[in-house]
């Protein structure tokens, strides 16, 4: 699997912005899709956004127009720019990657980074 290291979480006021970054380790795996999930206290983990190797993106409805997912192929990273943050965005955010190697597919997860939006 691909090793994923996240950064950029923190505490921000309502209406503020944060940018999360997830760096993938150098490996023989070909990353097909990268994205972000989040898990709020007392809630189930949910998909936030994904981006494919072809550049196609998907967002959960609650973040459309506020969050932007992007990749930096040169640095093997995926970023999540989060604007107009709300208290409901408070969660642990997890980077993930769907990759393949020698015909096999794998899912990789980051350790999670806390995002807290104060009211």
C-alpha positions, -999 to 999 in steps of 0.1 A, spaced: 0 0 0 9 36 -3 20 54 28 0 87 34 11 115 56 -14 143 64 -8 179 75 -26 211 78 -53 205 104 -59 228 133 -83 252 150 -101 279 130 -130 302 136 -163 299 117 -158 314 83 -121 308 82 -100 286 59 -77 257 62 -58 237 36 -51 200 42 -23 183 25 -16 146 21 17 133 7 20 98 -7 52 79 -4 73 70 -34 65 35 -45 57 13 -74 20 17 -68 0 36 -94 -25 59 -76 -59 59 -93 -79 80 -69 -71 101 -39 -95 118 -16 -106 128 19 -130 114 44 -140 128 77 -154 116 109 -171 139 134 -177 131 170 -205 106 173 -208 103 135 -198 77 110 -170 84 86 -182 101 54 -167 108 21 -158 145 16 -141 147 -18 -122 126 -43 -101 132 -74 -91 107 -100 -58 105 -119 -77 119 -148 -87 150 -128 -124 141 -122 -137 154 -89 -166 145 -66 -178 163 -35 -203 156 -8 -232 181 -11 -225 198 22 -190 210 11 -197 219 -26 -188 255 -33 -166 257 -2 -140 229 -5 -117 223 -34 -97 191 -39 -66 191 -61 -34 171 -67 2 180 -72 16 152 -93 51 164 -90 50 161 -53 26 132 -51 2 151 -29 -35 157 -27 -48 189 -11 -81 200 3 -87 237 4 -115 244 29 -131 278 29 -161 292 48 -157 266 75 -186 258 98 -187 241 131 -203 211 114 -170 207 95 -153 198 128 -140 163 124 -109 141 120 -100 142 83 -85 112 67 -66 111 35 -70 80 13 -57 66 -19 -69 39 -42 -39 24 -59 -28 -6 -80 3 -26 -84 8 -56 -107 -29 -59 -113 -40 -57 -77 -59 -29 -61 -53 -14 -27 -68 12 -4 -45 33 18 -54 56 47 -37 84 64 -35 86 102 -60 115 104 -57 151 112 -80 171 134 -100 201 121 -119 221 147 -141 250 138 -151 271 167 -185 286 169 
